[in-house]
Amino acid sequence: MNRLRNRLILVFAVATLAPLLVTVWVSLSLLNRSLSLSSTRELDQVSQSLEKTGRELYQRARDSLKQEAQAGRIDPLLFKPSTHDQWPAAVQEFFASDEPERFALAGNNGDRLDYLVRHGDEVWSYSTSLHGVGMLKLSEQYAHARALVADGSARDLRRGFSYTLLVLTGTIWIVAFLALVYLAHRISQPIQQLTRGLSQVAAGNLDYRVRSARDDEIGVAIQAFNNMANQLKQSQERLLYTARLESWQALARKMAHEVKNSLTPIRLTMEEIAARQSGQGGEFYEQAAQIVVDEVVSLERRVRAFSEFSGEPPIAPKSIDINSLLEERIALLKAAHPEVVYDTRLAPDCPQAFADEDLVKGVLTNLLENAAQAVEPGGMVLGVTGRENGNIAIEVHDSGPGINAQARSSLFEPTISFKPGGMGLGLSIARKSALLAGGDILLVQGELGGAAFRVLLPVA
């Protein structure tokens, strides 16, 4: 049941892992390359070379200055005890020590080298220039470079950036994966419900419906499934009704034939008896014979109704203007029921129906006549036209007492009617005519508090 969801997850994993791994590999390569361009390793090498060069330069300058001083080629600067308070701090520090000689850097940036030699209570200072090389500044730069090298070694930027990139990439992918699992569940769940609904309908449960509030493609598919189930249920009901109708028709044909065969000689005999007794004082026999003849005529009329019910009239479908036909039927019945208020609500864009006109007229006449007989004087009958699921819908509403639950179960079946002149076949014949016209009749919720029927017809 979860194959679709698992496939979506697998497709996401395959589709994202490959480019993700390539992206991580390229990112790490670029990171290593960028860090190699500004690596502290080269800075360490440069600083060590700078230190070595500075030490050699300083040592050479010391040796050269000492040789020049001992050879007498440089005149010293004498610091006598009488001016001890005016001596530079470096000279005072040297004089206070026990060292016989000392080298000291002087100048603003240490670009001069002094050679201090003790001579009794005097200090002789020999000086030479380092040719613009500031040893103090060079020393500060070296110390700063060494600090950067030590800090970079402690932090290990390459490893830190790599771990950060991997963790960030993995977190983003996991979040996206969880989001996909959620979306896959939302996509697969209604499809599972739809599959379960198809299985239920295939098993014969035509009342099963899938609930969904979605308005996307899946929601449209679920709505189409529910509409299909409704149509299948209606088709099943029509097939069952048609099967029962065929049984009723066969029984009606047989009964009508048998009863007609018996009624004809009875009527003829009673008419002959009434004729012979006429004028001979047999008023009682004449009256009795007339009663029997009237009842036989009534039975014959009912037999003809059953014959019509069992017959299949020729069908000639054509385009019909439903609005005009409904208005025509209402105008025809207004004269017969002046105490009933008729009203219509016609759809202005109602298309034409494709059905047999005589069948549709019979259906509408039957429904409108039943509605008029059901209402009290001053009651209302409403005719409505419109469209429903690709069909034309004609509704007849009345303000009568409505139809109870017991009568609904056998509403369209042939029954015995207790209405004056009723045959008990009106709605059965009406639904049969609607089915022959390619539509159907349904009992719906009434707008006027009474009964309401909806006739469905195909669009031309």
Phi, psi and omega in degrees: 000339183253023182296318181298315180298316180295324178293320177298318180295317180295318179298319178297315182298314181293320184287338184253331184293316182300305178295331179293316179295319177298318179297316179296318181296316179296318180297316179295321178296314178296323179295314179296320180294318180293322178289329178291332178289332180237040185282151177285348179296315177294324178296323177295316180296317180296318181295322178293320177296322179295320179295316181296317179296318179296319179296317179296317179297319180294319181294317179297318178297321178296311182298318181294317181295322180293318179296317180296322181291317180291332179277352178078020181271357179232132178277130182277164173258121188268136174243107186268158182298331183295337180248032185301324182292341182263000181294148173298158183298323180294323180289317178299319179296318179295318182296328181285343181271176179259008182286140178282333180207159181201147174255137181219144177273139181225177183094176183294316183245016183076033182268010176228141181246127179253138177246108184262128181232134179274131174229088182065238178268006182250157176235123178261135183238117175258134184233149175214151180274145178267015174062047174082000179271110180276103183292327179292316178295320178297323179292319177296317178296321178296316179297320178295319179296319180294325178294319177297318179297318180293319180293318178296322178293324181290323183276330182052072186302321182299313180293318181297315178296321180296312179297319180297317179296317180295316180296316181295316179297315179298320180295315179298318181294319179296318178298316178296323179294317178296320177297321178294320178301318179296313180295321179297323177294318180294329180281317186283331183298309178295330176292322175297318177298319179295319177296318178297321178296318178298321178295319179296316179294320178296331178280355177105000179273085184280357177270357182285133178228149178259124179270133179198140177252013181286151178239017178265197183297323179293319176299321177296320179296319178295318178297321178295322177296314179298319177297320178297318179297320177298315180293322178295319179296316178296320178296321178297316179297321179295319179296316178297317180296320179296320178296315177296322180298319179296321177295316179297321181295317179297317178294320180296319179298316182294313181295319180299319180294315182293315182293321180296320179297328180277326185286325184299308179294328178298314181296315181296320180295315181293326176294322179293319179296316180297324180291321182286329181277350183293128177082005180247017176082008179265061181297322181295316180293323179297317180294316180297318180296322180295321178299315180298319179297316180298317180293323177296319177299318178298318178296321178297321177298318178294323177297318177299323178297318177294325177296317177296321179296323183276348182276161177245101182290154176295141184248132178227082182290147177202174179287133183231134173277103187294319180301314180294320181294320178294317178297323179294317180295320180294318179297326180291324184272345180299322181292327181281338181227072182291342182278355182258138177266120180258141177216156180227152171224092188263137177286125183293333182255025181292123180284171179282148178267158178243098184199173176285124185295319181295321179296316181294320177300317179298319179297311182294320179298318180296314182292317180292322178294316178299319180295319180294323179287338183277336186269158174281164175304133185089358178288176188232142173236129184242131174250131185230140174236153180179197180235148178208116176053044177083001178246164173271132181246130175239121182244142177236116181247146175225163181261024181281194183287348181087189183241127181285168185295326181292322181285337182295326185293331182236034188295319185259013179265150178296122181224177177274129181258141178254008176283150179300122180077003182281145180255346184079011183242001188301304182292327177297314178294322180296316180291323176300317179296320178296319177295318178296331179278000179092012181234216181192170174237132180235146173273125184235175179286127183280147178273340185254009178093351180250212180279159178207135179236144178241124178259125178255132180227148177290150179279141179293000000 
